């Protein structure tokens, strides 16, 4: 009797174990299928994320209007000692900023220097030479261009600035005022950032532009002749 009972219990245990194994196998197969689906869904999700990131980068890189609005805001908040008109366009695909600066005229430059007398009670004014006036003008023009280039590099994450300065002169052919470019430069960010900005008092803007790809016809006495500016 005990043997029969034991045999029945063994068969019941074996049956229960078989059912448990069957349930485990079914559950494992179901988990494997679910895991496979999850892997597929995860891979598809990653693809979508990657494609979306590429699309975002592409749209961001080509969003000229966004970059122009950034630079416009910075330039509009910049103070200038004399009226300085600036036009520009951005080319995100080329990582370039094209800038045209309407420079002040030579006739706008002061022709005298002032200082206090020895007692500090009187202002003394002294006429300076025409060469000195032209030198001041050259420093002023190149300083403007350098400042605008620096603002552009600071405001936008681009690698190149193509900047040109022009002034108005009476055409001998037509008698009308016409825009004449006097300085034009292609400036790479790396070359610009190589300047010692902690010691700018010793940087001469006229000479600094010689570090860049430059179009300029300026005599040793600071007389400018018209040039053909760099194009896009």
Phi, psi and omega in degrees: 000316179295324179294317179296320179297316181296320179296319178297319180294322179296315179297319179296320179293318179296320178297317179295319178296321179296318178296318179297316179298319179297315178299318179298316181297317178296315180296319180295319178295318178297317179297318180298319179294317179296320179295320178298316178297319180297316178300317180296313180297320180295318179296318178295321178297316178299320178299315180297318179297316180296316178296320179296320179296318178297317179297319179296314179299319181295315179295319180297316182293335183259003185277075182300323181299321179296313181294321179296323179294323178297311183292322178301316181299318181292315182295323180293336180267005182267132178268142179234144179294331175225157182306126182227114182262132185231130172240145181205164169215152181248148176231085183303324182297330180259002182053047185227150175237124180256124187231135174240128182242124174276101187282156173299162180271156177302323182295343180278350184281145177294143182253012180217163175241153181234151177203163176276150176288177186300327181277349182073024183250352186214142177268126179254133180246137183224130177293142177249163183289161178296326177297318179295323177297315181294325177295317176301318181296315180299316178297320181295313182297310181294327177295319177300310182299320180294320180294317180296317178299317179297319177298317181296315179295324181288323185280328187234147183272048183256163187260349186216140172238127173250108188237138181224141176246137180227161178223171181258132177223151179283125180286132177287344179275318186251338184082000180261158173291133178226150177286129178232122179285140180239340178215139176210138183214144167258123186236122174273144181306317183300318180291322181292317182288349178284348176295150180274090185287348176274359182219044187293340179299338181260003179267121177269115184303323180299314181284328181299326181293343178288349175284342185255172173288116196232139168244113182198134174239091183232129181282173179294343178258017173069033172269126180264139171246149181301146179228167173265117186287163173296138177265177180297000000 
